[in-house]
């Protein structure tokens, strides 16, 4: 998703900065609400349908995982409408990029926001039977955790507060959350191919497959981008640089000690050899003197 940080070329006016802070805090709160709804749903009383589940629950044989998995199939029906409008709110980021309020490029922002809008308005809203899946809940989980951390991180930056825990989370959890979110999205798109073919024929089916083919390279590009950002933000910190320099100096000191030690050993070897040769020479000299005597 696009950032809502001000451009580096100029500082925003106090009014714009206040607006961006308010936007980030509002977006963070909305995604925190989505995450709360998801957790509450998965922790609910979990009334299940079907004789098998009813008997298992009656005799206490239904595992916790079975309950969560069953509830996850009804997540869209419970909070899907809220997630749809929360994600739609992110269209404001396109306006931010278009107006130059943030440093993100307009084309990149449009692609990132539109992919999620496509998921909530087309895939899930048009085909609710597709969204009745555990992958919908895993998608919302990945989105909400990512966005709560991201918006909190940007709001803190706009306020001039450096929170290293947030920065570490922002540039570390993507290793798990990005594949989880993108994988869940791709699975839902793939599941929608059947209903699309039924309603729109093979043209709709192959269009869906073509759209799906964009997901893997897009994920790879995002992962590579975030890895670069991780190195930039986490390993360019002064303390990290000092630590790296100290480690480098320590290695150089260790290498120097090793060289000195090897030199001392060689000197001792040469000295020992010279001592032995001198002793041999003295022995030969005495032997000659004894022979002459």
C-alpha positions in Angstrom: 0.0 0.0 0.0 1.1 3.6 -0.6 2.6 5.5 2.2 1.1 8.7 3.7 4.4 10.3 4.6 5.2 13.8 3.3 7.7 14.3 0.6 11.3 14.8 1.4 11.7 17.7 -1.0 9.6 20.0 1.1 8.0 20.0 4.5 4.2 20.1 4.4 2.4 23.1 5.8 1.0 22.7 9.4 -2.5 22.2 8.0 -1.4 19.5 5.6 0.7 17.8 8.3 -2.3 17.9 10.7 -4.5 16.4 8.0 -2.1 13.6 7.3 -1.7 12.8 11.0 -5.5 12.7 11.4 -5.8 10.5 8.3 -3.2 8.0 9.5 -4.7 7.8 12.9 -8.2 7.3 11.5 -7.0 4.6 9.1 -5.1 2.9 11.9 -8.3 2.9 14.1 -10.4 1.5 11.3 -8.1 -1.4 10.6 -7.8 -2.0 14.3 -11.6 -2.3 14.4 -11.5 -4.8 11.5 -8.9 -6.8 13.4 -11.0 -6.7 16.5 -14.1 -7.9 14.6 -12.1 -10.8 13.1 -10.8 -11.9 16.5 -14.2 -11.6 18.1 -15.8 -13.6 15.4 -13.2 -16.4 15.6 -13.6 -16.5 19.4 -17.4 -16.4 19.3 -19.7 -19.1 20.6 -19.2 -20.9 17.3 -22.6 -22.4 16.7 -22.1 -24.8 13.9 -24.3 -26.5 11.4 -24.4 -30.2 10.6 -25.0 -33.3 12.6 -21.4 -34.3 12.7 -20.3 -31.0 14.3 -23.3 -31.0 16.6 -22.5 -34.5 17.9 -18.8 -33.6 18.3 -19.7 -30.4 20.2 -22.2 -32.4 22.3 -19.7 -35.0 23.4 -16.9 -32.5 23.7 -14.9 -34.0 20.8 -14.8 -30.9 18.7 -11.3 -29.5 18.7 -10.5 -25.8 19.0 -9.1 -25.8 15.5 -12.3 -27.3 14.1 -14.3 -24.5 15.8 -12.1 -21.8 14.5 -12.1 -23.2 11.0 -15.9 -23.5 11.0 -16.3 -19.9 12.2 -13.8 -18.6 9.6 -16.2 -19.7 6.8 -18.7 -17.2 8.1 -16.4 -14.2 8.6 -17.4 -12.4 5.4 -21.1 -12.6 6.4 -20.3 -11.1 9.8 -17.8 -8.3 9.0 -17.3 -8.3 5.3 -19.3 -5.1 4.8 -17.2 -3.2 7.3 -13.9 -4.4 5.7 -15.2 -3.4 2.2 -15.8 0.2 3.3 -12.6 0.4 5.4 -10.6 -0.7 2.3 -12.5 1.8 0.1 -11.4 4.5 2.5 -7.9 3.9 1.2 -8.8 5.5 -2.1 -7.9 8.7 -0.3 -4.3 7.7 -0.8 -4.7 7.9 -4.5 -5.9 11.5 -4.0 -2.9 12.2 -1.7 -0.5 10.9 -4.4 -2.3 12.9 -7.2 -2.1 16.1 -5.1 1.6 15.6 -4.2 0.9 15.3 -0.5 2.9 12.1 -0.2 6.0 10.8 -1.9 4.5 7.8 -3.5 4.1 7.7 -7.3 0.6 8.0 -8.5 0.8 4.9 -10.8 2.2 2.7 -8.0 -0.5 3.9 -5.6 -3.3 3.3 -8.0 -2.1 -0.3 -8.7 -1.7 -1.1 -5.0 -5.0 0.3 -3.9 -7.0 -1.0 -6.8 -5.8 -4.6 -6.3 -7.5 -4.6 -2.8 -10.5 -2.7 -4.0 -10.8 -5.4 -6.7 -10.8 -8.0 -4.0 -13.5 -6.4 -1.8 -15.8 -5.0 -4.4 -15.6 -7.6 -7.2 -14.3 -11.0 -5.9 -15.9 -11.0 -2.5 -18.9 -8.7 -3.0 -20.0 -10.2 -6.3 -19.3 -13.8 -5.3 -20.1 -14.1 -1.6 -19.9 -17.9 -1.9 -16.2 -17.5 -2.7 -15.6 -15.3 0.3 -17.3 -17.9 2.6 -13.8 -19.4 3.1 -11.1 -19.4 5.7 -8.9 -17.6 3.2 -11.1 -14.5 3.5 -10.3 -14.4 7.2 -6.6 -15.0 6.6 -6.6 -12.2 4.0 -8.3 -9.8 6.4 -5.9 -10.8 9.2 -2.8 -10.0 7.0 -4.3 -6.7 5.8 -5.4 -5.5 9.2 -2.2 -6.3 11.1 -0.1 -4.8 8.2 -2.1 -1.6 8.1 -2.4 -1.0 11.9 1.4 -1.2 12.1 2.0 0.9 8.9 -0.4 3.7 9.8 0.8 3.8 13.4 4.4 4.0 12.1 3.6 6.9 9.7 1.6 8.8 12.2 4.5 8.6 14.7 6.9 9.8 12.0 4.7 12.8 11.2 4.5 13.6 14.9 8.3 13.4 15.0 8.4 10.4 17.3 10.8 7.6 16.7 9.3 4.2 17.8 11.9 1.5 17.0 9.5 -1.3 17.9 7.1 0.0 15.3 9.9 0.4 12.8 11.1 -3.1 13.4 7.6 -4.5 13.0 6.9 -2.5 9.9 10.1 -3.8 8.2 10.1 -7.3 9.5 6.6 -8.8 9.6 6.2 -8.4 5.9 8.1 -11.7 5.5 5.0 -13.4 6.9 2.1 -11.1 6.3 2.7 -10.3 2.6 2.8 -13.9 1.4 -0.2 -14.7 3.7 -2.2 -11.8 2.3 -1.2 -12.3 -1.3 -1.7 -16.1 -1.1 -5.1 -15.7 0.4 -6.1 -13.1 -2.3 -4.8 -15.4 -5.1 -6.8 -18.4 -3.7 -10.0 -16.4 -3.6 -9.5 -15.2 -7.1 -8.9 -18.8 -8.2 -12.0 -19.9 -6.5 -14.0 -17.2 -8.3 -13.0 -18.6 -11.7 -15.7 -21.3 -11.5 -18.6 -18.9 -10.9 -17.2 -16.4 -13.5 -17.0 -19.1 -16.1 -20.6 -20.1 -15.3 -21.9 -16.6 -15.8 -19.5 -15.1 -18.4 -18.2 -18.1 -20.2 -14.6 -18.8 -21.1 -13.8 -15.2 -21.8 -14.5 -14.3 -18.2 -12.6 -17.4 -17.0 -9.4 -16.6 -19.0 -9.7 -13.0 -17.9 -9.7 -14.1 -14.3 -6.7 -16.4 -14.9 -4.9 -13.6 -16.5 -5.5 -11.3 -13.5 -4.4 -14.1 -11.2 -1.1 -14.4 -13.1 -0.2 -10.9 -12.0 -0.2 -11.8 -8.3 3.1 -13.8 -8.1 5.4 -11.3 -9.8 3.7 -8.4 -7.9 4.4 -10.2 -4.6 8.0 -10.7 -5.6 8.4 -7.1 -6.5 6.8 -6.0 -3.2 9.0 -8.4 -1.2 12.2 -7.1 -2.9 11.1 -3.5 -2.3 10.4 -4.2 1.4 13.7 -6.0 1.8 15.5 -2.9 0.5 13.4 -0.7 2.8 14.3 -3.0 5.7 18.0 -2.6 5.1 17.6 1.1 4.7 15.6 1.7 7.9 16.9 -1.0 10.2 20.6 -1.3 9.3 21.4 2.3 8.6 20.7 3.3 12.2 23.8 4.9 13.9 23.9 2.3 16.6 23.8 -0.5 14.0 26.6 1.2 12.1 28.7 1.6 15.2 28.1 -2.0 16.1 29.0 -3.1 12.5 32.1 -0.9 12.7 33.1 -2.3 16.0 32.5 -5.8 14.7 34.7 -5.0 11.7 37.4 -3.6 14.0 37.2 -6.6 16.2 37.6 -8.9 13.2 40.6 -6.8 12.0 42.1 -7.0 15.5 41.6 -10.7 15.6 43.3 -11.0 12.2 46.2 -8.8 13.4 46.6 -11.0 16.6 46.6 -14.0 14.4 49.3 -12.6 12.1 51.4 -11.5 15.1 51.0 -15.0 16.7 52.1 -16.7 13.5 55.1 -14.3 13.2 56.2 -15.1 16.8 55.9 -18.8 16.1 58.1 -18.5 13.0 60.7 -16.5 14.9 60.7 -19.1 17.6 61.1 -21.8 15.0 64.0 -19.9 13.3 65.6 -19.3 16.7 65.2 -23.0 17.7 66.7 -24.0 14.3 69.6 -21.6 14.8 70.2 -22.9 18.3 70.3 -26.5 17.1 72.7 -25.6 14.2 75.0 -23.7 16.7 75.0 -26.7 19.1 75.9 -29.0 16.2 78.7 -26.7 15.1 80.1 -26.6 18.7 79.9 -30.4 18.9 81.7 -30.9 15.5 84.4 -28.4 16.6 85.0 -30.2 19.9 85.2 -33.5 18.0 87.8 -32.1 15.7 89.8 -30.8 18.6 89.7 -34.1 20.3 90.9 -35.9 17.2 93.8 -33.5 16.9 94.7 -34.0 20.5 
